[in-house]
Amino acid sequence: MSKEGAQGSVKEWLGRRGFFVQSSVKSGTVDSIKGVYTPAYLYSAMATSQYSAQIGENYQETETYTTTDSNGNTVVRTRTVTKTEWRYLQGQHSQYVMDVLVTGSRAIPNPELEAIEPFDLRTMRIYTPALISGWIAEEPTLSLPECYQLARGEAMEKIGKELEEFMPGDSHQSLTFNTVLDRETTELIYIPIWVLAIRHDPQKPPFRVLINGQTGKIYGKAPLSWLKIMLVVLIVILLIAIPIALNAIFDKSPPKPPPTQPTAAVTTPATTPTPSQTTTSTPPSTPTSTTAKPPTTSKPPATSKPPTTAKPPTTAKPPATGGKPK
């Protein structure tokens, strides 16, 4: 990729940045651009892995179930369900791991190099000064043991993906493996990278953007706007809180009355009324009697009248049970 192509690509990339970056980023300008041949190591090795996993084989069965139809009637229906039978599997897998590319420069960390991969390794040429004319060639700044450590980590990730694809059956789980790397080799190569400094605010430092010199793939961390992030978080919180608050207001049930405590009942003994004396006497049933007796439960006949010559006895007392107190 030429210098002009790299500048045009980065301007398009800046215009596609998301909402959360600072507004000035989209109108940023290229403050500087440099083509750098960055040192990297190409790693290869033979990997032998002992693995174990649970392999799932799917099969289908027809089962009956009870449900309710649109008319509310209970009906019995059948359906086909897929079930999985699990079995244990272990074995050995061997493969040749090749073309693992890791950085040899402290200026470009390995995650940033991975972000702009892949590079077309088929176009590699033996080093001559003419190949890097007009570019900056950086000497390796990472030691070989450090690069081996990075390469082995990437190789193990690659082996894990290969084993995931190698597993038989319809599905698998609990995959574990132990890998031995043998016949390791490394080769120092130089890869072309455009390094750009993007100025988006005169009061702030520029940020760096990397472009793959072969494919034009771009990587960079545009500065974020924390004000926009906080605003979006606040809006999300309000959208969640407002329905909850409205629901609590309109669906609020009336408060329940406090439970009443039982009170002790006080009983007072009932007083027996004392019959009082009366001045009126009951007429005697017979005119010849001189002493009045308490009347019985029978009432005097309605047609009988007391004799006109009879006088009430002076010793008459009120009935013991029939009188009412006045």
Residue frames relative to the residue before (quaternion, step in Angstrom):
aa qw qx qy qz dx dy dz
M 1.0000 0.0000 0.0000 0.0000 0.00 0.00 0.00
S 0.4118 -0.7187 0.5081 0.2361 3.57 -0.94 0.92
K 0.6772 -0.4848 0.3657 0.4154 3.52 -1.34 0.20
E 0.6558 0.5032 -0.3124 0.4681 3.58 0.95 -0.83
G 0.6425 0.5228 -0.3225 0.4581 3.59 1.03 -0.75
A 0.6408 0.5196 -0.3219 0.4645 3.55 1.04 -0.78
Q 0.6573 0.5040 -0.3171 0.4620 3.62 0.95 -0.81
G 0.6587 0.4997 -0.3140 0.4668 3.59 0.97 -0.79
S 0.6534 0.5197 -0.3201 0.4479 3.58 0.99 -0.80
V 0.6800 0.4884 -0.3090 0.4512 3.58 0.92 -0.81
K 0.6105 0.5354 -0.3658 0.4548 3.62 1.08 -0.56
E 0.6420 0.4967 -0.3209 0.4879 3.58 1.03 -0.74
W 0.6366 0.5335 -0.3207 0.4552 3.56 1.02 -0.79
L 0.6454 0.5128 -0.3214 0.4661 3.61 0.97 -0.79
G 0.6741 0.5045 -0.3040 0.4457 3.60 0.96 -0.77
R 0.6888 0.4691 -0.2828 0.4749 3.59 1.20 -0.40
R 0.4045 0.7184 -0.4897 0.2836 3.58 1.20 0.13
G 0.5803 -0.6483 0.3963 0.2931 3.54 -1.18 0.70
F 0.7472 -0.4229 0.2980 0.4173 3.51 -1.41 -0.02
F 0.7076 0.5190 -0.2697 0.3964 3.57 0.99 -0.81
V 0.5473 0.5803 -0.4305 0.4224 3.62 1.18 -0.06
Q 0.6312 -0.5230 0.3998 0.4101 3.55 -1.23 0.34
S 0.5918 -0.6282 0.3810 0.3315 3.56 -1.00 0.90
S 0.6582 0.5334 -0.3175 0.4259 3.58 1.06 -0.67
V 0.5175 0.6613 -0.4210 0.3429 3.61 1.22 -0.32
K 0.6656 0.5324 -0.3191 0.4143 3.59 0.89 -0.89
S 0.7299 0.3629 -0.2309 0.5313 3.59 1.17 -0.46
G 0.3306 0.7729 -0.4848 0.2414 3.58 1.22 0.39
T 0.2843 -0.7489 0.5794 0.1501 3.52 -1.26 0.51
V 0.5386 -0.6085 0.4757 0.3366 3.54 -1.26 0.50
D 0.2532 -0.7879 0.5465 0.1280 3.56 -0.49 1.20
S 0.7757 -0.1183 0.0835 0.6143 3.57 1.07 -0.72
I 0.0819 -0.7752 0.6253 0.0357 3.54 -1.23 0.55
K 0.0097 0.7960 -0.6028 0.0546 3.55 -0.89 1.00
G 0.2920 -0.7222 0.5985 0.1871 3.51 -1.11 0.74
V 0.0413 -0.8175 0.5727 -0.0446 3.56 -0.64 1.17
Y 0.2567 -0.6994 0.6437 0.1748 3.51 -1.04 0.88
T 0.1644 -0.8310 0.5304 0.0326 3.50 -0.28 1.39
P 0.4295 -0.6973 0.4989 0.2837 3.64 -0.87 0.83
A 0.0594 0.7724 -0.6288 0.0667 3.56 -1.06 0.84
Y 0.3227 -0.7357 0.5635 0.1928 3.54 -1.25 0.48
L 0.2523 -0.7411 0.6082 0.1309 3.52 -1.01 0.94
Y 0.1355 -0.8297 0.5416 -0.0021 3.54 -0.51 1.29
S 0.0183 0.7667 -0.6414 0.0204 3.54 -1.17 0.79
A 0.0793 0.7908 -0.6019 0.0780 3.58 -1.16 0.64
M 0.4103 -0.6485 0.5770 0.2797 3.53 -1.38 0.29
A 0.1186 -0.8149 0.5669 0.0209 3.57 -0.70 1.11
T 0.0614 -0.7659 0.6400 0.0109 3.55 -0.94 1.02
S 0.0665 -0.8327 0.5488 -0.0305 3.57 -0.58 1.20
Q 0.2108 -0.7129 0.6550 0.1354 3.53 -1.12 0.83
Y 0.0171 -0.8373 0.5439 -0.0523 3.57 -0.55 1.15
S 0.0454 -0.7494 0.6574 0.0641 3.52 -1.37 0.29
A 0.0828 0.7918 -0.5964 0.1025 3.55 -1.10 0.77
Q 0.4091 -0.6395 0.5813 0.2928 3.52 -1.39 0.19
I 0.1778 -0.7998 0.5707 0.0549 3.56 -0.65 1.21
G 0.2107 -0.7969 0.5592 0.0887 3.56 -0.87 1.03
E 0.1161 -0.7655 0.6313 0.0453 3.57 -0.95 1.01
N 0.2994 -0.7802 0.5270 0.1548 3.57 -0.69 1.09
Y 0.0436 0.7608 -0.6475 0.0110 3.55 -1.19 0.66
Q 0.3689 -0.7471 0.5224 0.1813 3.56 -1.22 0.51
E 0.0787 -0.7738 0.6281 0.0236 3.51 -1.19 0.76
T 0.3346 -0.7068 0.5835 0.2189 3.54 -1.26 0.53
E 0.0173 -0.8073 0.5888 -0.0355 3.55 -0.76 1.06
T 0.3690 -0.7040 0.5636 0.2246 3.54 -1.26 0.53
Y 0.0068 -0.7855 0.6187 -0.0154 3.52 -1.17 0.66
T 0.3960 -0.7017 0.5506 0.2183 3.54 -1.27 0.50
T 0.0727 0.7879 -0.6063 0.0795 3.53 -0.94 0.94
T 0.4448 -0.6623 0.5320 0.2836 3.55 -1.34 0.02
D 0.3436 -0.7537 0.5229 0.2010 3.57 -0.81 1.02
S 0.7500 -0.4101 0.2758 0.4397 3.58 -1.32 -0.05
N 0.6834 0.4724 -0.2904 0.4748 3.60 1.20 -0.43
G 0.5733 -0.6144 0.3720 0.3942 3.56 1.27 0.06
N 0.5197 0.6365 -0.4179 0.3875 3.58 1.26 0.19
T 0.4340 -0.6788 0.5307 0.2631 3.56 -1.11 0.71
V 0.0029 -0.8060 0.5894 -0.0541 3.56 -0.69 1.14
V 0.3345 -0.7086 0.5893 0.1966 3.53 -1.29 0.51
R 0.0086 -0.8094 0.5851 -0.0497 3.55 -0.74 1.10
T 0.3411 -0.7134 0.5709 0.2211 3.55 -1.35 0.16
R 0.0167 -0.7783 0.6277 0.0024 3.54 -1.24 0.54
T 0.4043 -0.6917 0.5483 0.2397 3.52 -1.29 0.50
V 0.0794 -0.8005 0.5941 0.0033 3.57 -0.73 1.08
T 0.3372 -0.7245 0.5699 0.1911 3.53 -1.21 0.67
K 0.0679 -0.7886 0.6111 -0.0010 3.54 -0.83 1.05
T 0.3123 -0.7545 0.5561 0.1549 3.56 -1.24 0.50
E 0.1882 -0.7534 0.6229 0.0949 3.52 -0.97 0.96
W 0.2190 -0.8055 0.5447 0.0806 3.56 -0.70 1.13
R 0.0091 0.7785 -0.6274 0.0153 3.53 -1.12 0.77
Y 0.4870 -0.6758 0.4834 0.2691 3.53 -1.14 0.68
L 0.0192 -0.7928 0.6086 -0.0259 3.56 -1.03 0.91
Q 0.0645 0.7657 -0.6391 0.0336 3.53 -1.08 0.80
G 0.1567 0.7940 -0.5731 0.1283 3.53 -1.18 0.58
Q 0.4742 -0.6423 0.5245 0.2957 3.52 -1.34 -0.28
H 0.0706 -0.7879 0.6117 0.0033 3.52 -1.03 0.89
S 0.0878 -0.7913 0.6049 0.0179 3.57 -0.90 0.99
Q 0.1019 0.7847 -0.6056 0.0840 3.55 -1.05 0.79
Y 0.3963 -0.6813 0.5595 0.2563 3.51 -1.28 0.41
V 0.2025 -0.7783 0.5880 0.0859 3.56 -0.64 1.17
M 0.0903 0.8069 -0.5743 0.1047 3.55 -0.69 1.07
D 0.8127 0.2883 -0.2246 0.4537 3.53 -1.42 0.32
V 0.3255 0.6914 -0.5614 0.3174 3.55 0.88 0.99
L 0.1205 -0.8269 0.5492 0.0126 3.57 -0.44 1.27
V 0.0266 0.7843 -0.6179 0.0493 3.57 -0.83 1.05
T 0.5685 -0.6214 0.4258 0.3308 3.52 -1.17 0.64
G 0.2314 -0.7456 0.6061 0.1519 3.52 -1.29 0.52
S 0.6445 0.5117 -0.2982 0.4836 3.55 1.35 0.18
R 0.4182 -0.6895 0.5336 0.2548 3.55 -1.04 0.80
A 0.5948 0.5898 -0.3658 0.4057 3.59 1.18 -0.44
I 0.7595 0.2190 -0.1344 0.5976 3.60 1.15 -0.58
P 0.2963 -0.7822 0.5198 0.1738 3.61 -0.23 1.23
N 0.6517 -0.5559 0.3573 0.3723 3.54 -1.19 0.54
P 0.6326 0.5209 -0.3674 0.4399 3.69 0.93 -0.63
E 0.6489 0.4986 -0.3296 0.4709 3.62 1.05 -0.67
L 0.6289 0.5180 -0.3398 0.4698 3.57 1.08 -0.67
E 0.6372 0.5239 -0.3259 0.4618 3.59 1.01 -0.79
A 0.6322 0.5686 -0.3363 0.4047 3.59 1.07 -0.73
I 0.7568 0.3403 -0.2115 0.5164 3.62 1.11 -0.53
E 0.4323 0.6634 -0.4878 0.3674 3.60 1.21 0.28
P 0.6181 -0.0732 -0.7591 -0.1910 1.54 -2.45 0.65
F 0.3623 -0.6637 0.6037 0.2526 3.49 -1.42 0.24
D 0.4611 -0.6687 0.5077 0.2873 3.54 -1.10 0.69
L 0.1799 -0.8324 0.5194 0.0701 3.54 -0.09 1.33
R 0.5309 0.6329 -0.4181 0.3779 3.59 1.22 -0.18
T 0.6834 0.4822 -0.2874 0.4668 3.60 1.20 -0.41
M 0.3522 0.7497 -0.5000 0.2529 3.60 1.20 0.26
R 0.1115 -0.7770 0.6182 0.0399 3.51 -1.11 0.81
I 0.5675 -0.5653 0.4627 0.3798 3.53 -1.21 0.44
Y 0.5547 -0.6612 0.3980 0.3110 3.54 -0.92 0.94
T 0.1158 0.7232 -0.6773 0.0702 3.47 -1.16 0.93
P 0.6133 -0.5711 0.3761 0.3953 3.64 -1.02 0.57
A 0.6225 0.5653 -0.3560 0.4077 3.59 1.05 -0.59
L 0.5953 0.5975 -0.3628 0.3963 3.59 1.12 -0.61
I 0.7762 0.3267 -0.1754 0.5100 3.59 1.01 -0.72
S 0.2918 0.7745 -0.5141 0.2252 3.57 1.17 0.44
G 0.8040 0.2351 -0.2091 0.5046 3.59 -0.83 1.02
W 0.6835 0.4205 -0.2741 0.5301 3.56 1.28 -0.03
I 0.4519 -0.6356 0.5482 0.3022 3.52 -1.34 0.30
A 0.1550 -0.7744 0.6083 0.0794 3.57 -0.88 0.96
E 0.2113 -0.8020 0.5519 0.0873 3.56 -0.64 1.17
E 0.4125 -0.6837 0.5418 0.2625 3.54 -1.03 0.77
P 0.5816 -0.5762 0.4224 0.3890 3.64 -1.11 0.57
T 0.1522 -0.7967 0.5817 0.0609 3.56 -0.94 0.92
L 0.6240 0.4682 -0.3485 0.5195 3.59 1.28 -0.02
S 0.4749 -0.6665 0.4919 0.2972 3.57 -1.02 0.78
L 0.6424 -0.5434 0.3787 0.3856 3.55 -1.23 0.46
P 0.6393 0.5032 -0.3579 0.4582 3.71 0.89 -0.68
E 0.6316 0.5208 -0.3431 0.4606 3.61 1.02 -0.69
C 0.6650 0.4933 -0.3036 0.4714 3.55 0.99 -0.80
Y 0.6083 0.5378 -0.3515 0.4659 3.60 1.08 -0.67
Q 0.6452 0.5227 -0.3246 0.4530 3.57 0.95 -0.81
L 0.6516 0.4975 -0.3129 0.4795 3.60 0.96 -0.82
A 0.6768 0.5045 -0.2965 0.4467 3.57 0.91 -0.93
R 0.6525 0.5080 -0.3284 0.4564 3.61 0.94 -0.76
G 0.6245 0.5364 -0.3425 0.4528 3.58 1.05 -0.72
E 0.6709 0.4718 -0.2966 0.4893 3.59 0.95 -0.84
A 0.6305 0.5374 -0.3423 0.4432 3.59 1.02 -0.73
M 0.6509 0.5085 -0.3241 0.4612 3.61 0.97 -0.78
E 0.6229 0.5184 -0.3450 0.4734 3.60 1.03 -0.68
K 0.6563 0.5107 -0.3043 0.4647 3.56 0.99 -0.83
I 0.6424 0.5140 -0.3184 0.4709 3.59 1.02 -0.80
G 0.6328 0.5368 -0.3337 0.4473 3.60 0.98 -0.80
K 0.6569 0.4935 -0.3121 0.4769 3.59 0.96 -0.80
E 0.6350 0.5254 -0.3328 0.4582 3.60 1.02 -0.79
L 0.6677 0.4897 -0.3077 0.4686 3.60 0.96 -0.81
E 0.5912 0.5571 -0.3698 0.4510 3.61 1.06 -0.66
E 0.7041 0.4446 -0.2650 0.4861 3.59 0.94 -0.85
F 0.6437 0.5493 -0.3216 0.4249 3.60 1.14 -0.60
M 0.5529 0.6440 -0.3979 0.3481 3.62 1.11 -0.56
P 0.3741 -0.7274 0.5239 0.2377 3.63 -0.88 0.89
G 0.6362 0.5595 -0.3876 0.3633 3.53 -1.35 -0.17
D 0.6431 -0.5259 0.4019 0.3852 3.51 -1.39 -0.02
S 0.7829 -0.0402 0.0336 0.6200 3.58 1.17 -0.53
H 0.1097 -0.7800 0.6104 0.0843 3.53 -1.30 0.20
Q 0.0579 -0.7764 0.6266 0.0348 3.52 -1.31 0.37
S 0.8092 0.2871 -0.2191 0.4634 3.53 -1.40 0.28
L 0.2335 0.7819 -0.5409 0.2038 3.57 0.92 0.91
T 0.0508 0.7641 -0.6407 0.0557 3.54 -0.89 1.02
F 0.0202 0.8013 -0.5972 0.0304 3.57 -1.10 0.67
N 0.1980 -0.7354 0.6400 0.1021 3.48 -1.33 0.58
T 0.1010 -0.8415 0.5305 -0.0186 3.57 -0.50 1.27
V 0.1708 -0.7424 0.6413 0.0918 3.51 -1.14 0.82
L 0.2176 -0.7750 0.5845 0.1019 3.56 -0.80 1.08
D 0.0047 -0.8052 0.5902 -0.0579 3.54 -0.79 1.05
R 0.8268 0.2066 -0.1798 0.4914 3.53 -1.32 0.51
E 0.1487 0.8160 -0.5360 0.1571 3.55 0.85 1.02
T 0.0024 -0.7789 0.6271 -0.0091 3.54 -1.10 0.79
T 0.0953 -0.7680 0.6296 0.0684 3.56 -1.21 0.58
E 0.0880 -0.7806 0.6180 0.0317 3.53 -1.17 0.66
L 0.3597 -0.7354 0.5376 0.2019 3.56 -0.80 1.02
I 0.0413 0.7765 -0.6262 0.0567 3.53 -0.87 1.04
Y 0.3182 -0.7129 0.5866 0.2153 3.56 -1.33 0.21
I 0.1364 -0.8013 0.5815 0.0349 3.56 -0.82 1.05
P 0.4272 -0.7269 0.4743 0.2534 3.63 -0.92 0.85
I 0.0420 0.7832 -0.6158 0.0748 3.57 -0.85 1.05
W 0.2800 -0.7170 0.6126 0.1794 3.54 -1.05 0.86
V 0.1296 -0.7825 0.6078 0.0380 3.56 -0.82 1.06
L 0.0397 -0.8213 0.5677 -0.0395 3.57 -0.58 1.22
A 0.2265 -0.7252 0.6322 0.1516 3.53 -1.21 0.67
I 0.1654 -0.8058 0.5666 0.0476 3.58 -0.62 1.20
R 0.1734 -0.7759 0.6020 0.0738 3.55 -0.76 1.14
H 0.0351 -0.8237 0.5657 -0.0165 3.58 -0.62 1.13
D 0.7777 0.1177 -0.0770 0.6127 3.58 1.26 -0.28
P 0.4525 -0.7081 0.4582 0.2897 3.63 -0.71 0.99
Q 0.6928 0.4776 -0.2794 0.4624 3.57 1.14 -0.53
K 0.7220 0.3958 -0.2327 0.5177 3.59 1.25 -0.11
P 0.5509 -0.6136 0.4339 0.3630 3.60 -1.11 0.54
P 0.5404 -0.6166 0.4503 0.3536 3.60 -1.12 0.51
F 0.3109 -0.7193 0.5790 0.2253 3.56 -1.26 0.30
R 0.4938 -0.7050 0.4502 0.2375 3.53 -1.19 0.70
V 0.0937 -0.7603 0.6416 0.0383 3.51 -1.19 0.76
L 0.1898 -0.7729 0.5985 0.0915 3.57 -1.00 0.91
I 0.0834 -0.7821 0.6169 0.0290 3.56 -1.05 0.82
N 0.4519 -0.6621 0.5319 0.2731 3.54 -0.95 0.96
G 0.4060 -0.7575 0.4644 0.2137 3.58 -0.62 1.17
Q 0.6820 0.4623 -0.2940 0.4845 3.60 1.22 -0.24
T 0.8139 0.2737 -0.1129 0.4999 3.58 0.73 -1.10
G 0.4399 -0.7068 0.4567 0.3136 3.63 1.14 -0.43
K 0.3857 0.7175 -0.4938 0.3043 3.59 1.21 0.28
I 0.2313 -0.8141 0.5287 0.0653 3.57 -0.84 1.06
Y 0.0014 -0.7638 0.6453 0.0098 3.52 -1.18 0.70
G 0.2589 0.7452 -0.5893 0.1742 3.55 -1.02 0.84
K 0.3210 -0.7234 0.5803 0.1922 3.54 -1.23 0.52
A 0.1866 -0.7899 0.5779 0.0857 3.56 -0.20 1.29
P 0.5205 -0.6544 0.4408 0.3264 3.62 -0.92 0.83
L 0.3723 -0.7449 0.5206 0.1884 3.55 -0.95 0.95
S 0.3859 -0.6783 0.5740 0.2479 3.53 -1.29 0.47
W 0.2861 -0.7897 0.5185 0.1602 3.56 -0.33 1.24
L 0.5656 0.5851 -0.3854 0.4351 3.58 1.18 -0.45
K 0.6606 0.4887 -0.3053 0.4813 3.58 0.97 -0.85
I 0.6439 0.5232 -0.3283 0.4515 3.58 0.97 -0.81
M 0.6716 0.4837 -0.3004 0.4741 3.60 0.91 -0.89
L 0.6302 0.5342 -0.3405 0.4489 3.59 1.02 -0.73
V 0.6653 0.4883 -0.3057 0.4749 3.59 0.93 -0.86
V 0.6369 0.5195 -0.3329 0.4622 3.60 0.97 -0.79
L 0.6492 0.5159 -0.3142 0.4622 3.58 0.99 -0.83
I 0.6495 0.5096 -0.3217 0.4636 3.58 0.97 -0.83
V 0.6436 0.5168 -0.3245 0.4619 3.59 0.98 -0.81
I 0.6450 0.5135 -0.3240 0.4641 3.58 0.96 -0.83
L 0.6610 0.4991 -0.3137 0.4643 3.58 0.95 -0.84
L 0.6496 0.5188 -0.3248 0.4510 3.59 0.96 -0.80
I 0.6693 0.4662 -0.2986 0.4955 3.57 1.12 -0.57
A 0.7152 0.4805 -0.2675 0.4314 3.57 0.91 -0.91
I 0.6285 0.5684 -0.3569 0.3931 3.63 0.96 -0.78
P 0.6786 0.4594 -0.3327 0.4666 3.69 0.74 -0.79
I 0.6313 0.5268 -0.3456 0.4522 3.59 1.00 -0.72
A 0.6695 0.4948 -0.3046 0.4628 3.57 0.95 -0.86
L 0.6553 0.4996 -0.3190 0.4682 3.61 0.95 -0.83
N 0.6399 0.5221 -0.3270 0.4594 3.56 0.99 -0.77
A 0.6623 0.4992 -0.3102 0.4647 3.57 1.00 -0.78
I 0.6595 0.5118 -0.3179 0.4496 3.61 1.07 -0.70
F 0.7627 0.3956 -0.2159 0.4639 3.60 0.74 -1.04
D 0.7329 0.3862 -0.2410 0.5057 3.61 1.06 -0.49
K 0.3637 0.7430 -0.4946 0.2664 3.56 1.20 0.37
S 0.2875 -0.7662 0.5529 0.1569 3.62 -0.67 1.06
P 0.5798 -0.5878 0.4151 0.3820 3.63 -1.10 0.61
P 0.5514 -0.6294 0.4241 0.3464 3.55 -1.03 0.69
K 0.4556 -0.6820 0.5052 0.2684 3.54 -1.00 0.80
P 0.4971 -0.6464 0.4714 0.3359 3.61 -1.00 0.75
P 0.5568 -0.6100 0.4355 0.3581 3.54 -1.08 0.65
P 0.5524 -0.6194 0.4291 0.3565 3.58 -0.98 0.69
T 0.3987 -0.7176 0.5264 0.2213 3.54 -0.99 0.94
Q 0.3522 -0.7296 0.5505 0.2015 3.52 -1.01 0.88
P 0.4887 -0.6634 0.4656 0.3228 3.63 -0.88 0.81
T 0.2591 -0.7574 0.5850 0.1303 3.54 -1.05 0.90
A 0.5076 -0.6506 0.4767 0.3028 3.53 -1.10 0.73
A 0.3108 -0.7478 0.5609 0.1720 3.59 -0.91 0.99
V 0.2060 -0.7699 0.5972 0.0904 3.56 -0.92 1.02
T 0.1182 -0.7933 0.5959 0.0396 3.56 -0.69 1.10
T 0.1886 -0.7625 0.6111 0.0981 3.51 -1.07 0.82
P 0.5142 -0.6492 0.4488 0.3358 3.57 -0.90 0.77
A 0.4604 -0.6838 0.5007 0.2642 3.54 -1.02 0.88
T 0.3578 -0.7346 0.5423 0.1953 3.58 -0.98 0.90
T 0.3765 -0.7233 0.5397 0.2094 3.52 -0.95 0.91
P 0.3997 -0.7284 0.4906 0.2627 3.58 -0.59 1.05
T 0.3373 -0.7316 0.5616 0.1888 3.56 -1.07 0.86
P 0.4082 -0.7202 0.4917 0.2698 3.59 -0.66 1.03
S 0.2796 -0.7625 0.5652 0.1448 3.54 -0.99 0.88
Q 0.5600 -0.6085 0.4487 0.3389 3.52 -1.19 0.54
T 0.1955 -0.7674 0.6028 0.0974 3.52 -1.19 0.62
T 0.4612 -0.7005 0.4802 0.2567 3.55 -1.10 0.66
T 0.6462 0.4920 -0.3328 0.4792 3.54 1.24 -0.29
S 0.2037 -0.7765 0.5873 0.1030 3.53 -1.02 0.73
T 0.5175 -0.6271 0.4904 0.3137 3.47 -1.18 0.61
P 0.4799 -0.6658 0.4687 0.3265 3.60 -0.81 0.86
P 0.5161 -0.6441 0.4655 0.3195 3.55 -1.04 0.81
S 0.5334 -0.6372 0.4592 0.3140 3.48 -1.17 0.65
T 0.7826 0.1727 -0.1099 0.5879 3.64 1.15 -0.58
P 0.4951 -0.6864 0.4375 0.3040 3.63 -0.93 0.75
T 0.6611 0.5396 -0.3192 0.4121 3.60 1.12 -0.40
S 0.5730 0.6080 -0.3890 0.3882 3.58 1.22 -0.31
T 0.2937 -0.7661 0.5529 0.1455 3.53 -1.06 0.83
T 0.7547 0.2888 -0.1727 0.5632 3.58 1.22 -0.40
A 0.3115 -0.7663 0.5350 0.1716 3.60 -0.75 1.07
K 0.2134 -0.7628 0.6020 0.1013 3.56 -0.98 0.86
P 0.5973 -0.5628 0.4141 0.3936 3.54 -1.13 0.52
P 0.4888 -0.6754 0.4572 0.3098 3.55 -0.90 0.86
T 0.4705 -0.6460 0.5289 0.2856 3.51 -1.21 0.57
T 0.7236 -0.4336 0.3130 0.4364 3.51 -1.32 -0.10
S 0.6089 0.5414 -0.3737 0.4432 3.59 1.16 -0.29
K 0.4146 -0.7079 0.5224 0.2327 3.49 -1.09 0.80
P 0.5562 -0.5924 0.4415 0.3805 3.57 -1.13 0.53
P 0.5913 -0.5784 0.4118 0.3824 3.59 -1.09 0.67
A 0.5291 -0.6545 0.4449 0.3061 3.53 -1.08 0.81
T 0.7096 0.4795 -0.2711 0.4394 3.66 1.12 -0.58
S 0.5881 0.5870 -0.3763 0.4098 3.56 1.23 -0.33
K 0.1206 -0.7778 0.6155 0.0403 3.54 -0.99 0.85
P 0.5075 -0.6439 0.4598 0.3410 3.53 -1.01 0.71
P 0.5528 -0.6039 0.4450 0.3628 3.66 -1.11 0.67
T 0.5313 -0.6571 0.4419 0.3011 3.51 -1.05 0.73
T 0.6947 0.4746 -0.2844 0.4597 3.60 1.18 -0.49
A 0.5744 0.6151 -0.3838 0.3800 3.55 1.21 -0.26
K 0.2158 -0.7525 0.6125 0.1096 3.52 -1.10 0.79
P 0.5128 -0.6436 0.4526 0.3435 3.59 -1.00 0.69
P 0.4874 -0.6578 0.4770 0.3197 3.58 -0.90 0.75
T 0.5162 -0.6677 0.4624 0.2718 3.53 -1.11 0.75
T 0.7037 0.4672 -0.2656 0.4647 3.60 1.15 -0.48
A 0.3969 0.7381 -0.4766 0.2654 3.62 1.20 0.23
K 0.1795 -0.7715 0.6061 0.0721 3.60 -1.04 0.87
P 0.5689 -0.5887 0.4318 0.3787 3.61 -1.16 0.50
P 0.6152 -0.5514 0.4014 0.3954 3.54 -1.15 0.49
A 0.5435 -0.6545 0.4283 0.3045 3.52 -1.05 0.78
T 0.8149 0.2297 -0.0988 0.5229 3.55 1.03 -0.76
G 0.7005 0.5178 -0.2860 0.3992 3.59 1.03 -0.51
G 0.6160 0.5797 -0.3624 0.3914 3.60 1.12 -0.33
K 0.3150 -0.7193 0.5870 0.1971 3.57 -1.20 0.52
P 0.4529 -0.6814 0.4912 0.2988 3.56 -0.91 0.79
K 0.2915 -0.7403 0.5826 0.1659 3.53 -1.12 0.78
